[in-house]
Amino acid sequence: MMALDVSAQTPIADVFLLATGSNERQVSAIAEAIEEALLETGVKAIRREGVREGRWALMDFNDLIVHVMHQEDRAYYSLERLWKDCPVVALPADL
């Protein structure tokens, strides 16, 4: 899992969180766990797409956009490369 500070590159969000699952069920489970954890802190998703399909789940939390991708799609689209000019945001070690 990694987070990128995209605030200087795009007005749509401050941070992109990128996570990977090894199969469709895992992608859906990771996306749902992230959504539940943020909801517990009072943050609700504005939009969510692809969670049921389990290939590329996209959740918009306003300043945070979460991408949970199947490992094959993550390698193919390589979002880290597309946003390589953005600084990496340090995440807690227990994530």
N, C-alpha and C positions, 0 to 999 in steps of 0.2 A: 504494500500500500504506500502511496506517496501523495503529497499535496503540493500543488504549484500555486504561487501567488501570481494571478493573471490580471490583477487590478490595473497595472500600467498598460496592458495590451488590449483589454476589452472592457466595455462598460457593463456587460451583462452579469459579471460576478467578480468577487475578489479572489476566490480560491476555487480551484478544481481539485477534487479528491479523486484519485484513481485507485481502483481496487480490482483484483483479478480472482476469478473462480475457475476451477479446472473442468467443470461441467455445468450444464444448464441449471440443475437443481441447486448447486452451490452458489452460482451467480444470484439466483433469486433469493436464497437464504441470506447471503451477505447484504444484499440491497434491503431486504426487510429488516434485518438486524440494525443496520445503520439508521433506517427510518424510525424504528421503534426507539432507539437510543436518543435520537434527537428530539422525538416527540416527548420523551420523559423530561427533557430540559425545557420544554415549551416551544420548540421549533418544529413547525409543520411544513411539509413539502407543499410548494405551490403547484408543481406539476411533477408527474412521474410517468415514464414510458418504458416499455420493454421488460418490466419486472417479471411478468408471467412467462414471457418467451425465454428468458434466461440466457440471452446472448450478449445483449448490451443494455443494461438498465441505466436509465438516466433520470436523476432526481434533482429538481431545482428547489433549493431552500433559500432563494433570493441572493444572498451574498456568497453562498456556497453551492456549487454544482457538483454532484457526485456521479461519477461514471464507474459502474461495476461491469466489467467486461469478461467474457469468456477468454481464456488465455490465447486461443487462436486469433480472435478478433483483436485483442490487445496487441499482439505481435504484428498483425497485419496493418492496423491503423496507426500504431506507434504514436500515441498522443504526446508522449514525452518528447519525441523528436519534433513534432509540430510546434510545441510550446517550449522549446529548448532555451529560449531567451528569458524565460520566467524563472525567478528564484524558487528554490525548493523550500517549503515550509516544514519546519521540524515538527514531527508528530511524537506523541508520548510513546514510550517503548512498549507499553502493554497493548498496543493496537494490533 
